[in-house]
C-alpha cells in the first residue's frame, strides 16, 4: 500500500489501482478510518507502527464520528459513497503486525463504502453527509427542527 495525494474513485468499483477494485459491485470498495482512532489504537499497541497503510485503510477522515455515518451517503469532493458497514479487523493484520492488533482494532477499525459516483479525491477534501434515502432501503431516523 502506498500513500498518494490524489486518487480516482470509480463508481461501482473502488479506487483506481487499488486491489479492492478487482471485485466490482462489492460493499467494501473503499475503507475509511477516523484519524483520531489511530492514536487510540497506537496507545494499545506501543510496539506497532499504527498507520493507515499498515492497517490497510484507504481514506483517513478527521473531525467527525465515522461510526455515526453507517448506512448514510457521504460526499468527498464530487464523489458520492454509500457507507455500507463497519470495517472489522482481520486475522491477516495480526499476522503482519503482531499479537493484539485484532483486539485493539475492535470498534476502531473504520467503515466500508461503495462508490456511487466517479471522480477525483484529494487530501484535504471535505466530507459532507447527505441525509438521503439509499435506494432499496427504508428511510430511518428522526426528524429534527431548527430552533
N, C-alpha and C positions, 0 to 999 in steps of 0.2 A: 504494500500500500504506500502511496506517496501523497504528499500534501501539494495541492495546486491552488492558485489564486482564483481560478475560474473553472467551472465545469459546465458542460452542456447537458441539460436534463432532456430526456427523450420520453414523450408520452407513452405509457404502456410498457416501458422497458426499464428505465433507470438512468443512471449517469453514464454518459458515453465513455467507453473504455473500462468501466467497472465490471468485475466478474459477475455481479448480480444481473447485469443486462442480458445474460445468456438465457434467462428464464422469463421470457415475455409473458405478461399477464399476472405475474406473482404479486402477492400482497406485501412483499418485502423487497421492493425495488430500490429503496433508499433507507438508510438508517440515520437517525438523528440522536444526538446525546446532548444533555444540558451541561454547559461548561462548569457550572457550579458543582455538579456531581463529581467532576474529575478530582477535585480537591478532597471530597469526602472519601471516594474510593482510594485515593492515594494515602489518606490517613489510616485506612485499614490495612494497606499493603506497603509499608515503608521500603521494602526491599525490591519493589517492582516499579519500573518506569511506566506510570499510568499516562498514556497519551491516547488521543482518538485513533491514531493509526494502530497502536498496539491492541486496542480494544476492538478494532475492525469496524469503526463507525465512520459514516460518510460526511455528515454535517454536524458541526458544533454550534449550538444555539445558546445565547446568553440573555438573561433578563426576563425570562418567562418560565412558568412552571409547565414544562412539556407534558407531564403526565395528565394535566388537566385538558389536553387537546385531543384525547382519544376520540375517534370517530368524527373529528371535525375536518374541515377543509382549510388549509393554510396556503398562503401565497408568499413566495420568496421571489423578489423581482417580479416577473410576469408568469412565473411557473406555479401552477396550482398543484397541490398534493393532498391526497386523502390520507389522514393518519389512520392506519389500519390496526395497530396493536402495539403491545409492549415488545421491546427487543430483549428477549431473555438471553442470559449468558449461555454459552455452550461449553461443553467439555473441552473442545479444542483450545479455548483460551487458557484453561488451566494447564493443559499440556504444554502450551507455548510459554506461558508467563509464570507458572508455578502454582503450588497448592494455595488455596484460599481465594483465588480470583473469582471462581464461580459464586461462592457465597458473598463475597464483597460486592459483587455487581447486582445481586438480587434487589430489585426495586430501584436500582440506579443505572440500569442498562440502556435506557433511552427508548425510542419508539421506532416503528417501521412505518413506511408510507409507500403509496402508489403515486406515480407521476401522472397527472391528469392532462397537463398541457406542457408542451416543449418550450425550451428557451434556456438562455444562459443564467447561471447563478454565480455570483462573485462574493468573495469575502467582504464583509461589511454591509451586505444587503439586509434590509429589514424583513422580518417575518410578520405577516399580517394574518389574523384569524378571520376567516369568513364563516359566519354562523349561518350556514345554509344547509338545506337538505341534501344528503348524499343519495344519489339515485339508488332505488331499491330498498331504502331503509325508512322506517317511520321517524318522523321528526320528534325528538325528545328534548326535554329540558323545560325550564320555566320561563315565563315572560318577566321582563324587568321594565321598570318605568323610571325615567329620569326625573328627579325631584328638584 
